């Protein structure tokens, strides 16, 4: 678990699962080349790319925001963390929140950046064979599309970007899409816009799947 204070907001990172995917970068990010991954291996190794096996590494993580007495959870991770290749530090969300000093009934808001299974897994849990809400004091709601959450507190800004970024390679080459981008053209446009915004406003970028430090600061290099 890692923690950072942005203005008056405390942001806690709860790592749900870290996994080495049994697929190559070319499969995960169609259109990218082996030469490109090798060119940027100093940026990607060892947290994001295993050169010896030519496989991609990723994390599933949850962000807990504490502000003005309210607890806000951004995405809820995998419901079942025993994924193929998962490491021993896998944590279910309830355990992770408890370790951070927050009970499940203390959460006020949950924001799902989108509705893939690795972002909504702990919205509910099984209790005696019945699926019940994980956070009993939330108001119900629905997010119809992929969303980006902007945090502004004092002079600090952060962007919780969900799956807009899966790898740091997309920071240096933002036109690289993952295999999960359903609208490739729009995904490229959105990625370029948010990275430009992050660079221009000095916003901290917090993706859902970066292992290692889990976040990034963006600087322009040309356009």
N, C-alpha and C positions, 0 to 999 in steps of 0.2 A: 504494500500500500504506500502511496506517495501523496504528499499534500503540498499545496501552494496557496498563498493568499493573494487575491487580486482585488485591490481596493478594500472594500468591506466584506468581500465574499471569500469564504474558505472553500477550496475545491479539493476534494479527496478522490484519488484514483483507486478503484477496487478492481484488481485483475481477476476476471472470471476464469479465463483459460488462456494458456499459451500453447501453440501447436505448430509443429512443422508439417506443412501440407505435403502430401505425397504426389505433388504435381509440379511441373516445371514452370519457370517464369513465363515462358512462351504460351503455356496453356492458361495460366492465371491472367495474363495481360496480353491478349492477342494483338499482334502488330509490333510488340517489342521484340528486340533481337538479342541473341546471346552476347553480341559485341557490346550492346548498350549496357547490359547488366555487368559485364566484365569491366567496362569503362568506369562505372560508378561503384565498384565493389568496395572501395574505401568508405563510402557513405552507407552501404547496405550491410556489410559484414560487421559482426556476426548476428546481429539482432533480427535482420530482415531477410537474409539470403545465405544459404549454405552452399558455397561453391563446390565442395567435394561431392555433394549429392545432386547439385543443380535443382534445389528445392526452395520453396518460399516459406518463410516463417511469418506468423501473424498472432495477434492476441485478440481476445474478446474482453472488453473492459467496460466498466460502469463508472459514471462520474456522479459524485455526491456533492451538491452545492449547499452550503449553509449560509443564509443571509437573513438578517433581521429576525432571527428566531424561527425561520422556516427552513425545512429540509426539502430539497428538490433532487430527484434522481433523474439522470439523463441516460436512457436506455437501461434495460434490465438483464442483458446477457443471455447465455444459454441456460435453459432449465436443467439440462443434464450435462455436466462438465466432462464426463468421461469420453472425450472425443478421441479418435485414433491419433496417436502421437502426442497426446496431451501430457504435460509435465505434472510433477507431484504437488505443485503449489496451487493446483486448481481450487477455486473457492466458490461455493454457492453464494448468491447475493445476500441472503439473510445472515449468513455467518460473517460475510464481509462487512455488512452494515453494523452488526453487533460489535465487531472488532473496532469499528470506527466510533463506537459509542452511541449508535442510533438504533432504536428498536423499530421494527417494521411498522408499528402503529404510530410512530412519531413522524412518518413521512407525510408531507402535505401535497406534493405534486410529483407526478411521473411524466416525463416527456419522452416519447418514443420518436427518434428521428425518422424511422420508417418501420415497417412491420415484418421484416425478415425474422426468422426464428432466433437468430443470435442477438436480436435487439429487444425481444419481447418475452423471452423465456421465463422470467420470474415475475411477469405481471400477475400470474396466478401460480398456485402450487397445489399438490395433492395432499388432502387431509382425509385419511380414512377412505381413500378411493374416490373422493369427491374433489373436483377442482374448485378452489376458492380464491378470492383476491388476496394477493400477498400483502397489500397495503390497505387495511380496512377503512381508513379515514380519508381516502381520496374521493374527489368528485369525478364521476365518469366522464370520458371524453373520447375524441377520435381525431386522428391526424390523417387526412386523405392522401398525403404524398410524402416524398422524402423532404426532410426539413433540416435547416441549419439554425442552431441556437446561438444568438449573439449575447454575450455578457458584457455589460459596461458598469464599472464601479470605480468611482474616483477617476484617476488617470489611467486605469488599467482596462484593457479590452481582451476578450477571448472569444474564439469561434469554435463551437462544438459541431464538427462537420460530418459526423456519422460515417457513411461509406463513400463520401466524395473523394476520400483519399484512402488507399489500402497500403501504399508503400511510399517511402521517400522518393523513389524514382519518379513518381508523379509530381513531385515538387519541382524537380529539375527538368522534367519533360511532361508538362501538364496535359498534353494531348494524348497521353497513354491511358487507355481505358482498361478496366478490369473486365473479366468475363461476365460479371454480374451487372454491368451497365446496360439497362434495357433500352435506353435512348442515347446511343453513342454521341451524336452531335450535340445534344443538350448537355450531356455529362461533361464533354470537353469545355463547352462554353461556361458552364457553372464553375468548373474547377479553375479555369483561368481567371474568372471574376473574383472568386473568393481568395485565391492566392494573391491577386493584385490588391485587393482590399486589405488583406492581412499585412502585406508589405508596406502599404501606404499609411496604415493606422497603427503599425507596430503591435498588431493583435497576436496573441498566442493562439496557435492552432492545435486543437485537441481532437484527433480522429478516434474512431471506435476500435481500430485494429492495429495500432502501432505498438509492438513490444518495445523493449528497451526503455527509453525515457518517457515514451507515451505521448509526447507533444513536440511541437516545433515552432521556432521563430523563423519568419520568412524575410529574405532580403531579395531585392531585384538584381538581376544580372542581365542587362539588356532590356528587352521588352517585359 
